[in-house]
Each structure stands twice: as C-alpha cells, then as structure tokens.
Amino acid sequence: MSTNLILLIARILLSIMFIMAGFGKLGAIEGTTGYIASLGLPLPGITVWLTIALEILGGIAILVGFFTRYTAWALAAFCVVTGFLAHYQPADQMQMIIFMKNIAVAGGFLALSVSGAGGWSVDARRNVA
C-alpha cells in the first residue's frame, strides 16, 4: 500500500470519531453542559461550544488534511486533557478504558503531526505537507 493511502485511512479513522462526537453533542447540549459542570470546569456553557467547535472543525481539518500538523497537536492535547479531567477514574474500569483510548488516540495524532497529512490532502496541494 502507498504511504498516501495509509495516511488517508489514518486521517479518516482518527477524524470520524471527533466529527461524530461533535455533532452528537449538538443534539445534547444541556446534558453535555451538565456533564462539564459536574467536572467542576469553569464556564460550562462556553466550554461545551468550544469543545463542539474543536471536535467538528478539528475532525474535518484532519479528514481533509488541512493544517494537519497543528490540528493534530491540538487534538492530541485535547485527548490527553479530557482523558485526565473526565475519564481518569481508577476505580471505574469503563472510565479507565476510555482514558486509555484517549491516550492511544493522542499517540495517533502525535504520529500524524510528525508525518503530516500525506500527498492526498489539502496541505499537499498548498505545498505544506
């Protein structure tokens, strides 16, 4: 398989979960805002919209390969921060699985930040791959 194809598949696999999660939060604003508030985070009404924007816009940027290296760093950081803030609960096995998933996905984004989007991307057309 070509490197460009593998990087495209990686971008699809990494982005789809964020795009779907962001749109899912749009349909559950009150519940998501309540969950953010329950974590003790400041300004949950604003935080929910920032989260939705990062997930949808960041997911789409990764999908099409636009500003891939920067977006990958941002989403890697988001995965680590949300992993610790929302899912690091050693007494709860399900939350720890989600925490470990967040950390693993962050690793995928870090790899993408080093490799770039590949030849089949907006970045490549912009000569920034």
C-alpha positions, -999 to +999 in steps of 0.1 A: +000+000+000+011+035-007+021+059+021-005+084+009-033+058+011-023+047+046-022+083+058-056+090+043-070+059+060-054+071+093-069+105+089-103+090+082-101+067+113-088+095+136-113+121+124-146+102+122-149+098+160-144+136+166-168+147+139-195+123+151-189+132+188-191+169+180-224+165+161-237+143+189-230+170+214-250+194+193-280+172+199-274+170+236-262+205+246-279+205+280-266+171+290-231+178+278-231+212+296-243+195+328-215+169+325-189+196+320-203+214+350-202+182+371-164+180+364-160+214+380-147+231+348-153+268+345-178+283+322-195+251+311-218+269+287-188+283+268-167+252+272-193+230+255-193+252+224-155+253+223-154+215+226-180+211+198-161+235+176-128+217+182-143+183+176-162+192+144-137+217+128-106+198+140-121+165+128-129+179+094-094+195+092-078+162+099-101+144+075-092+166+045-056+172+056-058+210+063-033+224+088-028+188+097+003+191+119-011+219+141-046+204+142-031+170+152-012+187+181-044+204+192-064+172+192-036+152+209-036+178+237-074+177+238-073+139+242-048+139+270-065+168+289-100+153+286-087+119+294-074+131+327-102+155+335-131+134+325-121+098+325-092+091+348-111+072+375-090+042+386-119+026+405-141+026+373-129+001+347-150+015+319-138+051+325-102+038+326-108+021+292-120+054+278-090+071+294-066+047+278-084+051+244-079+089+247-042+084+254-038+060+224-057+084+201-033+112+213-005+089+202-020+086+167-023+123+164+013+129+175+024+104+148+003+124+123+018+156+135+052+143+126+043+126+093+020+153+080-012+145+060+005+129+031+001+136-006-037+132-007-046+163+013-052+200+012-018+205+028-001+188-001-020+210-026-008+240-006+028+226-006+028+224+032+027+185+036 
